[in-house]
Amino acid sequence: MKYTRFEKARIIGSRALQISYGAPVLVDYPGDMLDPIDIAMLEFEKDMVPITVIRD
């Protein structure tokens, strides 16, 4: 599915918030990567984000 830039920003932001509150990370990431936004972007790039978009 192709996402708009607004959907992508919302997905990454929501996932980063979940990660910062202690949600399990679904991809392997380097130990020096501590920023939840970077981890969420890595998950998004690997298509592992457990968030869906419903369009009307």
VORO-765825 format. One record per atom (N, C-alpha, C, O): x, y, z. Coordinates in steps of 0.001 Angstrom, whole numbers, padded with zeros to 6 digits, always signed. Example, Ala and Ser with C-alpha at 12.3 -4.5 7.8 and 13.67 -1.06 7.14 Angstrom:
BEGIN
+013190-005690+007800;+012300-004500+007800;+013200-003300+007800;+014236-003319+008465;+012850-002250+007080;+013670-001060+007140;+012900+000030+007870;+013409+001138+008039;
# end
This chain:
BEGIN
+000846-001179+000000;+000000+000000+000000;+000891+001241+000000;+001869+001315+000744;+000551+002183-000816;+001290+003445-000886;+000645+004426+000086;-000558+004677+000017;+001448+004979+000990;+000950+005927+001980;+001275+007349+001565;+002288+007606+000914;+000397+008275+001952;+000702+009682+001745;+001725+010111+002786;+001960+009388+003754;+002329+011262+002604;+003321+011729+003574;+002689+011988+004939;+003359+011877+005965;+001412+012329+004954;+000721+012583+006217;+000453+011274+006962;+000598+011202+008183;+000062+010247+006215;-000150+008934+006826;+001163+008370+007352;+001207+007796+008440;+002218+008533+006586;+003531+008043+007007;+003978+008737+008290;+004483+008088+009206;+003796+010052+008357;+004183+010801+009555;+003369+010350+010763;+003907+010218+011863;+002091+010118+010566;+001229+009689+011677;+001596+008290+012151;+001629+008028+013353;+001872+007394+011216;+002233+006017+011565;+003547+005993+012337;+003643+005350+013382;+004555+006690+011828;+005863+006701+012485;+005772+007378+013848;+006371+006904+014814;+005033+008476+013936;+004871+009170+015216;+004159+008326+016253;+004566+008286+017414;+003098+007652+015841;+002354+006795+016774;+003197+005616+017240;+003187+005259+018418;+003925+005017+016303;+004770+003870+016668;+005918+004299+017571;+006281+003576+018499;+006494+005472+017306;+007570+005980+018163;+007068+006224+019580;+007787+005970+020547;+005847+006710+019708;+005262+006913+021037;+005072+005577+021746;+005347+005466+022940;+004606+004569+021026;+004443+003244+021615;+005788+002686+022087;+005886+002118+023174;+006813+002852+021263;+008146+002344+021622;+008686+003077+022840;+009290+002462+023719;+008472+004389+022897;+008986+005157+024037;+008294+004771+025338;+008863+004947+026415;+007066+004242+025252;+006356+003789+026442;+006613+002322+026764;+006001+001771+027679;+007519+001682+026016;+007931+000333+026371;+007381-000791+025516;+007533-001959+025872;+006748-000470+024402;+006250-001528+023517;+007429-002302+022937;+008491-001722+022709;+007262-003593+022696;+008368-004372+022135;+008696-003926+020707;+007803-003624+019915;+009977-003895+020402;+010443-003515+019070;+010427-004763+018194;+010850-005835+018628;+009944-004628+016972;+009723-005779+016108;+010860-006062+015140;+010796-007040+014395;+011895-005238+015127;+013042-005455+014232;+014324-005412+015058;+014357-004854+016155;+015369-006008+014512;+016687-005885+015134;+017261-004522+014762;+017214-004117+013600;+017793-003827+015740;+018359-002499+015499;+019695-002393+016208;+019928-003092+017195;+020583-001525+015718;+021896-001368+016352;+021755-000881+017796;+020819-000152+018125;+022671-001282+018634;+022626-000913+020046;+022774+000569+020303;+022327+001071+021334;+023402+001281+019368;+023591+002722+019575;+022389+003537+019094;+022377+004757+019256;+021389+002895+018514;+020186+003591+018057;+019210+003653+019233;+018563+002657+019557;+019105+004801+019861;+018279+004936+021054;+017010+005758+020825;+016075+005678+021623;+016965+006537+019760;+015826+007407+019497;+014635+006578+018995;+014765+005857+018006;+013490+006673+019658;+012330+005886+019233;+011864+006221+017816;+011314+005360+017131;+012076+007452+017372;+011672+007833+016017;+012515+007084+014991;+011994+006613+013981;+013816+006973+015247;+014685+006230+014326;+014301+004757+014273;+014310+004146+013204;+013965+004192+015417;+013559+002784+015463;+012236+002601+014727;+012065+001626+013995;+011294+003535+014918;+010004+003453+014226;+010191+003592+012714;+009509+002910+011950;+011097+004454+012274;+011359+004592+010843;+011983+003319+010284;+011685+002930+009155;+012844+002669+011057;+013438+001406+010627;+012360+000332+010479;+012370-000435+009516;+011438+000280+011431;+010324-000656+011331;+009464-000352+010105;+009024-001271+009414;+009226+000917+009836;+008408+001309+008688;+009076+000906+007378;+008414+000415+006463;+010387+001115+007289;+011121+000762+006079;+011099-000746+005826;+011080-001184+004676;+011101-001536+006900;+011081-002989+006761;+009659-003538+006730;+009460-004753+006724;+008676-002652+006711;+007263-003027+006627;+006846-003928+007791;+006150-004924+007592;+007274-003574+009005;+006970-004359+010195;+006120-003593+011219;+005983-004039+012358;+005560-002466+010833;+004784-001653+011767;+003389-002257+011921;+002702-002486+010926;+002966-002515+013159;+001664-003152+013367;+000509-002138+013396;-000385-002239+014236;+000530-001183+012495;-000516-000153+012424;-001070-000183+011011;-000309-000255+010046;-002383-000127+010881;-003007-000137+009564;-003726+001181+009319;-004079+001900+010254;-003935+001477+008051;-004648+002673+007636;-005930+002234+006929;-005894+001422+006005;-007042+002771+007367;-008327+002465+006730;-008792+003717+006015;-008915+004784+006616;-009048+003575+004727;-009502+004709+003920;-010951+004491+003509;-011395+003362+003298;-011662+005581+003405;-013068+005496+002966;-013161+005551+001461;-014259+005494+000907;
# end
